[in-house]
Amino acid sequence: MNTMKKIYTYRPTRILLGILCGLLLASQPIATYAQAGSIGGRPANPISSNARTQSIFVKTINPGETQNDAVTVINNTDKEKTVLVYATDSIASSGGAFACAQAVDAPVSVGKWISLAKTQVVLAANSTEKIAFTITAPTNAEPGEQNGCIVLQEQKESSFKGGIALNFRTAIRVAIMIPGEIKKELTLLELKVKQARDTVIISPSVKNTGSVSLDTTVKTSIRTLFGTVVESKESTFPVLRDQITEWNFELSRPFWGGFYSASYQASYDNSDSFLNKNANAQNKTIDSTSVIFLAAPHPVALLIELAVIGLIVAGAILLVRRRKKQNEIKTQWTDYKIKANDDIQLIAKNQDIDWKLLAKANGIKAPYTLFESTVIRVPAKKSSTKNRSPRKK
């Protein structure tokens, strides 16, 4: 442990290196099994009746009781590796997810309860080793779930003289149940909606007000105002006891734009089991209220919508003009009886109107044949003001 502190106590350059290293470590997700070309670990004694114990330690320990177990450390590389093994408390990340404290942070809870047989192991290429440990719950341990971590971290010689460099770490969650009443309760908090260029980011948040962590399936949805689902996404996350957890779901921005509603629902196993899937358990599902938001249409959709609006406006203008003309024909035109030798062009000329308009107004189609005594509508001739006697004063 003292060698790790050297990173933070040397010259300014090393201090900066230590800060960067710490940031990288804090950003790492919890992992267990080692992939090709990496180091990792897993519980050495999983319980066949609980699949969760393949990747995390799940223990029920009475106050004052000690239990034994072991962790399998894996070197899945083609080189010899020196691996540091240590226990830490669990912490909540910025979004409320499960994370592990740093080695330099003195443990005060579960990390303090764990005692490892070894804190450092040298592994040959492509080899494994089991490291035994004990967990002792204090006599005053609070009933309910308590969490910690067993961390595996590769150690390398630093390029700085006398220094030690630490690679990325992996960690295994240690979940301990101190017997007592199991309370499972989840409270839905706010729902935030914000838009990016091509996405809508839905951010639901919940608070675990129970005594154990809950594997919670969260489903977010975007719907039209008529209730039709446009898109939905779901995923399952652990929600630690007493923690407020928030997630960000990226859904596609609705193509056509307009007003939509966003909502989410959270469901979890409501049985008395602790970190073990119960096939007969009834999940409890809680639905959030909806948030209405206005989505801008995609550029292509906007062009299509503008084109459609343009056609509708043009059609409306034509319809108004047509009705106006029809009303004019009805109220301002007069009847005209077809005489022998009349044709459409002659009548139009006499009426001072375009013959095509006259034909269209009367529904006369090619070859525009007119039959004697047929009555059509023509513009009423305006009375002339010429030769009209002046009004007497």
Number of C-alpha atoms within 10 A of each C-alpha: 11 7 11 16 14 17 24 18 11 15 11 11 11 17 15 14 15 21 13 12 16 17 12 13 19 16 13 14 14 15 18 23 20 17 12 11 12 17 27 24 24 25 24 19 13 18 13 9 9 14 13 15 22 17 18 21 25 22 19 16 18 19 16 11 12 14 14 11 17 19 21 18 25 26 28 22 18 13 13 14 22 17 25 18 22 21 28 28 26 24 18 16 14 11 13 20 18 21 22 28 21 19 18 13 9 13 18 10 17 24 22 17 18 25 16 18 13 13 14 18 17 16 20 17 15 17 17 17 17 18 18 15 15 15 21 18 24 17 10 8 16 14 17 20 21 22 25 28 26 27 25 27 22 22 19 14 11 12 9 12 7 10 16 16 19 19 13 17 23 24 27 24 27 25 23 24 22 19 15 12 11 18 16 19 17 24 14 19 14 12 19 15 17 12 17 10 9 15 15 21 19 22 19 24 21 21 19 20 17 19 20 27 25 23 17 21 18 22 18 22 19 27 19 16 13 8 10 11 14 16 15 17 13 14 11 14 15 16 24 26 22 15 19 21 23 20 17 15 21 18 19 17 21 23 16 16 14 13 14 21 22 26 22 24 18 24 19 21 23 16 17 13 12 21 22 16 15 15 7 8 13 12 15 15 15 14 12 17 13 15 15 16 16 12 19 18 17 16 11 11 15 15 12 13 14 12 12 12 12 12 12 12 12 12 12 12 12 12 12 12 12 12 12 12 14 14 12 12 17 13 11 14 16 14 12 15 14 17 13 10 9 14 15 17 16 12 17 18 11 9 15 12 14 13 17 15 12 20 19 10 15 14 11 16 10 7 6 13 11 17 14 12 11 11 15 18 17 23 19 14 12 6 6 7 7 6 6 7 7 6 5 4 3
